[in-house]
Amino acid sequence: MWQKQGGAANEMPHVDFDTEMVAAIFLDEGSYEQAPGIQRIERVGNTVTIYYKFFETLWSMLNPCSVVKLPRADGESVFIETTS
């Protein structure tokens, strides 16, 4: 996925999936005037809630996304869009 989104193979971040996980929001392929941004992450038990919002960009972006690495959780991940 890293390389499909334009990342260089030699710059790919290391993720140890035994102890870490990745939360990501990808938009459909295309050009956008908005991009998603992960705002905060809350963990209650094994449930991880990822809060995100869209922000306006100053220029068109191709295939915008937001990706973060965090400690692994084996439960459900829930994504909630916010406005603030």
C-alpha positions as CSV (number, residue, x, y, z in Angstrom):
1,M,0.0,0.0,0.0
2,W,2.9,2.3,0.8
3,Q,4.3,2.1,-2.7
4,K,0.8,2.2,-4.4
5,Q,0.3,5.6,-2.7
6,G,3.6,6.9,-4.0
7,G,6.0,6.1,-1.1
8,A,9.5,5.2,-1.9
9,A,10.4,1.6,-1.0
10,N,13.6,2.7,0.8
11,E,11.5,5.1,3.0
12,M,8.8,2.7,4.1
13,P,8.3,3.0,7.8
14,H,8.9,-0.2,9.8
15,V,5.9,-1.7,11.6
16,D,6.3,-4.7,14.0
17,F,2.8,-6.2,13.6
18,D,3.3,-8.3,16.6
19,T,3.2,-5.2,18.9
20,E,2.0,-2.4,16.6
21,M,-0.8,-1.7,14.1
22,V,-1.7,0.9,11.5
23,A,-4.9,3.0,11.4
24,A,-5.5,4.5,8.0
25,I,-8.2,6.5,6.1
26,F,-7.9,6.4,2.3
27,L,-10.2,8.2,-0.1
28,D,-11.2,6.8,-3.5
29,E,-8.7,7.3,-6.2
30,G,-8.9,10.7,-7.7
31,S,-8.2,14.4,-7.1
32,Y,-9.6,16.1,-4.0
33,E,-9.8,19.6,-2.5
34,Q,-10.2,17.9,1.0
35,A,-8.1,15.4,2.9
36,P,-8.8,13.3,5.9
37,G,-6.8,13.9,9.1
38,I,-6.7,11.6,12.2
39,Q,-7.4,13.9,15.1
40,R,-7.1,11.6,18.1
41,I,-7.3,8.0,19.2
42,E,-8.9,6.6,22.3
43,R,-8.6,3.1,23.7
44,V,-11.1,1.5,26.0
45,G,-10.3,-2.1,26.7
46,N,-9.5,-3.7,23.4
47,T,-11.6,-1.2,21.4
48,V,-9.7,1.6,19.5
49,T,-11.7,4.6,18.5
50,I,-10.2,6.7,15.7
51,Y,-11.6,10.3,15.4
52,Y,-10.9,12.0,12.1
53,K,-12.1,15.1,10.2
54,F,-11.7,16.5,6.7
55,F,-9.8,19.7,6.1
56,E,-9.7,21.9,3.1
57,T,-6.5,21.9,1.1
58,L,-4.9,24.9,-0.7
59,W,-4.4,22.7,-3.8
60,S,-5.8,19.6,-5.3
61,M,-4.4,16.4,-3.9
62,L,-4.3,12.9,-5.5
63,N,-5.5,10.0,-3.4
64,P,-5.3,11.8,0.0
65,C,-4.9,9.6,3.1
66,S,-4.0,9.8,6.8
67,V,-2.0,7.0,8.4
68,V,-0.7,6.5,12.0
69,K,1.1,3.7,13.8
70,L,0.0,2.8,17.3
71,P,0.3,0.0,19.8
72,R,-1.5,-3.1,18.8
73,A,-5.1,-3.8,20.0
74,D,-6.8,-7.1,19.2
75,G,-10.3,-5.8,19.5
76,E,-12.5,-3.7,17.2
77,S,-11.4,-0.5,15.6
78,V,-14.1,2.2,15.2
79,F,-13.8,5.3,12.9
80,I,-15.8,8.4,13.8
81,E,-15.9,11.6,11.7
82,T,-15.8,14.8,13.8
83,T,-16.3,18.4,12.8
84,S,-14.0,20.0,15.4
